[in-house]
Amino acid sequence: MPMSISINGTRRHYWWPPAERIFIKADELAERAGISRSTLQKIERGDSGVSIGAVLSVMQALGQLDHIAEALDPLSTDLGRLRSTESLPKRVRR
C-alpha cells in the first residue's frame, strides 16, 4: 500500500509492510523515475491525465514493479481463473 507523509515540509514516500519500507524525498523520487516534480504531484493526487509509463517509472524507482505484475495477473484469483476458462473459444470440428 503506497503512502506518503509530510513532516516539516519534507514529503517521504514509503510502502507498507515495514519490511518493504523505502524512505525517499519526493524530489529524489521524481529524479530517479525520470519525471518532473509536477508529474509526481499529479500521480500523488490520482490525476487521470498522467501516463501509465510515468506511474510505472515511479513504481520501478521504488522497487515495487513486481507488485504491479502480480496485481494484474488474472490467474492469481479464483474469479480470474473462472473467467479465463469461460472466455476460451470452443473448438470447431469439421
C-alpha positions as CSV (number, residue, x, y, z in Angstrom):
1,M,0.0,0.0,0.0
2,P,1.6,3.2,-1.1
3,M,1.7,6.1,1.4
4,S,3.1,9.5,1.7
5,I,3.6,11.6,4.7
6,S,4.7,15.2,5.1
7,I,6.8,16.1,8.1
8,N,8.2,19.6,8.4
9,G,7.6,20.2,4.7
10,T,9.6,17.1,3.6
11,R,7.4,14.6,1.9
12,R,8.6,11.0,2.2
13,H,7.2,8.1,0.3
14,Y,7.1,4.6,1.8
15,W,5.5,1.3,1.3
16,W,3.7,-0.9,3.8
17,P,4.6,-3.5,5.3
18,P,7.6,-2.2,7.2
19,A,9.9,-4.9,5.8
20,E,9.5,-3.2,2.3
21,R,9.5,0.3,3.6
22,I,11.5,2.8,1.5
23,F,12.1,6.4,2.6
24,I,12.9,8.8,-0.1
25,K,12.3,12.5,-0.6
26,A,9.8,13.4,-3.3
27,D,12.4,15.4,-5.3
28,E,14.7,12.4,-5.3
29,L,11.9,10.0,-6.3
30,A,11.0,12.2,-9.3
31,E,14.6,12.4,-10.3
32,R,15.1,8.6,-10.0
33,A,11.9,8.0,-12.0
34,G,12.9,10.5,-14.7
35,I,9.8,12.6,-14.3
36,S,9.2,16.2,-13.2
37,R,8.1,17.0,-9.7
38,S,4.8,18.3,-11.0
39,T,4.1,14.9,-12.7
40,L,4.9,13.2,-9.4
41,Q,2.4,15.5,-7.7
42,K,-0.2,14.6,-10.3
43,I,0.4,10.9,-9.6
44,E,0.1,11.5,-5.8
45,R,-3.3,13.2,-6.4
46,G,-4.5,10.5,-8.7
47,D,-4.8,12.7,-11.7
48,S,-6.1,10.6,-14.6
49,G,-4.1,12.6,-17.2
50,V,-0.8,11.0,-16.1
51,S,0.6,8.4,-18.4
52,I,0.9,4.8,-17.2
53,G,4.6,5.0,-18.2
54,A,5.1,7.7,-15.6
55,V,3.4,5.7,-12.9
56,L,5.4,2.6,-13.8
57,S,8.6,4.6,-13.6
58,V,7.8,5.7,-10.1
59,M,7.0,2.1,-9.2
60,Q,10.3,1.0,-10.6
61,A,12.1,3.8,-8.7
62,L,10.5,2.5,-5.5
63,G,11.4,-1.1,-6.3
64,Q,7.7,-2.1,-6.5
65,L,7.3,-3.0,-10.1
66,D,6.9,-6.7,-9.4
67,H,3.8,-6.0,-7.3
68,I,2.1,-4.4,-10.4
69,A,2.7,-7.6,-12.4
70,E,1.3,-9.7,-9.6
71,A,-1.8,-7.5,-9.2
72,L,-2.5,-7.6,-12.9
73,D,-2.3,-11.4,-13.3
74,P,-5.8,-12.6,-13.9
75,L,-4.9,-16.1,-12.9
76,S,-3.9,-15.1,-9.4
77,T,-7.5,-15.2,-8.1
78,D,-10.3,-17.8,-8.2
79,L,-12.6,-15.4,-10.0
80,G,-9.9,-14.7,-12.6
81,R,-9.3,-18.3,-13.2
82,L,-13.0,-19.0,-13.6
83,R,-13.4,-16.2,-16.1
84,S,-10.4,-17.2,-18.1
85,T,-12.0,-20.7,-18.7
86,E,-15.3,-19.1,-19.7
87,S,-13.7,-16.9,-22.4
88,L,-11.9,-19.8,-24.2
89,P,-13.3,-20.4,-27.6
90,K,-14.9,-23.7,-28.3
91,R,-13.2,-26.0,-30.7
92,V,-14.8,-26.1,-34.1
93,R,-15.0,-29.6,-35.6
94,R,-15.4,-30.1,-39.3
